[in-house]
Amino acid sequence: MELLCLDRYAHASDGRSISPCDPILHVYFEVNRVHESYETRSFEHKHRRTRSRTEGREAESCRSTSPEMASVVDRLVGAAISVKEPMDTACYQTSLTRLLERISRLEEEVLELRQCVQAPPAQVARPGNGLASLSLQSHASRAGAPGAADWEVRCLGSFHLRCAGREVPACRSRRGQSLLKYLLASPGCAAATELLVDCFWPQMDAVAGARSLQVAVHTLRCSLRGCGPGGSDETVLFRHNRYLLNPALSIVQDVDAFRAAYEQGLCAATAHRSAEALQAFEEARATYSGDYLADPYEEWASSARVAWQDRRLHVLERLGTYYSQAGTWDPAISCYRELLAVDGYREDIYRLLMRCYAAAGRPAEVKQTYLTCRDCLRRDLHLAPAAETTLLYQHLMQPSMPLGVH
């Protein structure tokens, strides 16, 4: 069976038309892709048999499976097209769900076959290892050196993905792009099918949600062609009812670099190594180029966004303290102003900023800082500044006020 055209309607070889929105068409695409993968693997098996007896036996075993799997694929597609029209809605959805499950199992077997062919015999993963081993491999791959990374991902600010040094265009499906971000944000770069459906299609039932997920994943895979290990198309995999990014990919994210610098600064500060802490916090500050997955905005990432923002504010506060203690007022002022631009209700930071301006001999900025604090609290919270803030302002504006930050 083949599709003769894909304009407004697709036509099966027997003349029946299929709408592009019909789930059967997406099932056909998924099944056809699995079928083509088996044909490719069969060709590779044939040429690898001669390398060694061990590899030859593995290739022969995998090769003998391909015709049988191809027959299953053909029967699945034929059955899907032939039974669609007479079925009622409930029966049709049940049959489609079974087809999707069969396709998922076929994908798992394709992955295992590829592992048998591409990996040396001693390194072939045992089927029983499951998702745990994949997660460990994924964590190991993400810890690699940035220069050797397959993927370089920027999640702070505008989202960008670079593969082997080239910019990867965004997926044409908004849901497909969101799925990619969700997997990158998940532990082990993996997420259960039910979790993805609940996150992105909460208004749909399980069957309709699974169908929409399949379509979004297919679109995402198309947009990531050539971005798999070694330039392959193997990017988003399906194992044990979970979607995951290929664990063979080396992925470096800017949030990992920010976290590493932030934690290094905390450790150095705890050990009273001020110079090392200052350097680490400045590195974290430079890495933070914008809020987490905020451009475009992803609602599901709001809690993580707030957590990363809190770490950034802590970095700025620490840096302001170090610069103030060293008497370098301009860098301290820069840190406090950057912090207040994010959280304009921090009276403690307004007080520190006024002290820095006073110590730098800039009384006009002291007054302007106090007025900004007063107006912000009055306008948004209907509150007056705390007595401590007002008393400090009055004290700093006196001509005999001693310089310094206390």
NORJO-V805331 format. One record per residue. N is the residue number from 0. RES is the residue in one letter. SS is DSSP state (~ for helix, > for strand, _ for the rest). Layout:
N	RES	SS
N	RES	SS
//
This chain:
0	M	_
1	E	_
2	L	>
3	L	>
4	C	>
5	L	>
6	D	_
7	R	_
8	Y	>
9	A	>
10	H	>
11	A	>
12	S	_
13	D	_
14	G	_
15	R	_
16	S	>
17	I	>
18	S	>
19	P	_
20	C	_
21	D	_
22	P	~
23	I	~
24	L	~
25	H	~
26	V	~
27	Y	~
28	F	~
29	E	~
30	V	~
31	N	~
32	R	~
33	V	~
34	H	~
35	E	~
36	S	~
37	Y	~
38	E	~
39	T	~
40	R	~
41	S	~
42	F	~
43	E	~
44	H	~
45	K	~
46	H	~
47	R	~
48	R	_
49	T	_
50	R	_
51	S	_
52	R	~
53	T	~
54	E	~
55	G	~
56	R	~
57	E	~
58	A	~
59	E	~
60	S	~
61	C	~
62	R	~
63	S	~
64	T	~
65	S	~
66	P	~
67	E	~
68	M	~
69	A	~
70	S	~
71	V	~
72	V	~
73	D	~
74	R	~
75	L	~
76	V	~
77	G	~
78	A	~
79	A	~
80	I	~
81	S	~
82	V	~
83	K	_
84	E	_
85	P	_
86	M	_
87	D	_
88	T	~
89	A	~
90	C	~
91	Y	~
92	Q	~
93	T	~
94	S	~
95	L	~
96	T	~
97	R	~
98	L	~
99	L	~
100	E	~
101	R	~
102	I	~
103	S	~
104	R	~
105	L	~
106	E	~
107	E	~
108	E	~
109	V	~
110	L	~
111	E	~
112	L	~
113	R	~
114	Q	~
115	C	~
116	V	~
117	Q	~
118	A	_
119	P	_
120	P	~
121	A	~
122	Q	~
123	V	_
124	A	_
125	R	_
126	P	~
127	G	~
128	N	~
129	G	~
130	L	~
131	A	~
132	S	~
133	L	~
134	S	~
135	L	~
136	Q	~
137	S	~
138	H	~
139	A	~
140	S	~
141	R	~
142	A	_
143	G	_
144	A	_
145	P	~
146	G	~
147	A	~
148	A	_
149	D	_
150	W	>
151	E	>
152	V	>
153	R	>
154	C	_
155	L	>
156	G	_
157	S	>
158	F	_
159	H	>
160	L	>
161	R	>
162	C	>
163	A	_
164	G	_
165	R	>
166	E	>
167	V	_
168	P	_
169	A	_
170	C	_
171	R	_
172	S	_
173	R	~
174	R	~
175	G	~
176	Q	~
177	S	~
178	L	~
179	L	~
180	K	~
181	Y	~
182	L	~
183	L	~
184	A	~
185	S	_
186	P	~
187	G	~
188	C	~
189	A	>
190	A	>
191	A	>
192	T	~
193	E	~
194	L	~
195	L	~
196	V	~
197	D	~
198	C	~
199	F	~
200	W	_
201	P	_
202	Q	_
203	M	_
204	D	_
205	A	~
206	V	~
207	A	~
208	G	~
209	A	~
210	R	~
211	S	~
212	L	~
213	Q	~
214	V	~
215	A	~
216	V	~
217	H	~
218	T	~
219	L	~
220	R	~
221	C	~
222	S	~
223	L	_
224	R	_
225	G	_
226	C	_
227	G	_
228	P	~
229	G	~
230	G	~
231	S	_
232	D	_
233	E	_
234	T	_
235	V	>
236	L	>
237	F	>
238	R	>
239	H	_
240	N	_
241	R	>
242	Y	>
243	L	>
244	L	>
245	N	_
246	P	_
247	A	_
248	L	_
249	S	_
250	I	>
251	V	>
252	Q	>
253	D	~
254	V	~
255	D	~
256	A	~
257	F	~
258	R	~
259	A	~
260	A	~
261	Y	~
262	E	~
263	Q	~
264	G	~
265	L	~
266	C	~
267	A	~
268	A	~
269	T	~
270	A	_
271	H	_
272	R	_
273	S	~
274	A	~
275	E	~
276	A	~
277	L	~
278	Q	~
279	A	~
280	F	~
281	E	~
282	E	~
283	A	~
284	R	~
285	A	~
286	T	~
287	Y	_
288	S	_
289	G	_
290	D	_
291	Y	>
292	L	_
293	A	>
294	D	>
295	P	_
296	Y	>
297	E	_
298	E	~
299	W	~
300	A	~
301	S	~
302	S	~
303	A	~
304	R	~
305	V	~
306	A	~
307	W	~
308	Q	~
309	D	~
310	R	~
311	R	~
312	L	~
313	H	~
314	V	~
315	L	~
316	E	~
317	R	~
318	L	~
319	G	~
320	T	~
321	Y	~
322	Y	~
323	S	~
324	Q	~
325	A	_
326	G	_
327	T	_
328	W	~
329	D	~
330	P	~
331	A	~
332	I	~
333	S	~
334	C	~
335	Y	~
336	R	~
337	E	~
338	L	~
339	L	~
340	A	~
341	V	~
342	D	_
343	G	_
344	Y	_
345	R	_
346	E	~
347	D	~
348	I	~
349	Y	~
350	R	~
351	L	~
352	L	~
353	M	~
354	R	~
355	C	~
356	Y	~
357	A	~
358	A	~
359	A	_
360	G	_
361	R	_
362	P	~
363	A	~
364	E	~
365	V	~
366	K	~
367	Q	~
368	T	~
369	Y	~
370	L	~
371	T	~
372	C	~
373	R	~
374	D	~
375	C	~
376	L	~
377	R	~
378	R	~
379	D	~
380	L	~
381	H	_
382	L	_
383	A	_
384	P	_
385	A	_
386	A	~
387	E	~
388	T	~
389	T	~
390	L	~
391	L	~
392	Y	~
393	Q	~
394	H	~
395	L	~
396	M	_
397	Q	_
398	P	_
399	S	_
400	M	_
401	P	_
402	L	_
403	G	_
404	V	_
405	H	_
//
